[in-house]
């Protein structure tokens, strides 16, 4: 028998959505942290991409951030999910 005061675990679909949201947040955070690393790079020269490289650089940075999260990230998504679960438990 389940006690009415015991904390309930959210359904797997809700937990998956929380995880997806937390990972998207971590990727956005990482993209913002990576962006300054590439701002000062010159795109001219024999191996530079010129105007095209400069134009599409933000997409590359975003893809790098998403790949970093996919590979395990920096742990920010884990902390965000933990806080979301904690907040949900407190509201019940």
Steps between C-alpha positions, in 0.01 A plus 500: 500500500630846408500763771335828397792699643776305323669685213378387163734443214393672180398284206786397268370726221512804729850410618613460139362845414679647802825340388453627144432853625800490735729380222374775267574753775850356550567514124385864489723583797800328343443676168511834678821399677663377178401800288775737626767243413422537131425873477860609454592242237588635160334336203740618230815326385562187296294271725241748624136472407455869436156658525326160494687376805419817688133475401453137606726504808208530745353176361833325548525621859144384570573158349815470711300581813232242416764238432669578831169447682440177307845376609421561867520876530629681804235378743275802482206304360523254791477786749210661315304172493567447871369849579194450278417176680555666838269788407236256377517302826463819704191602305322172576 
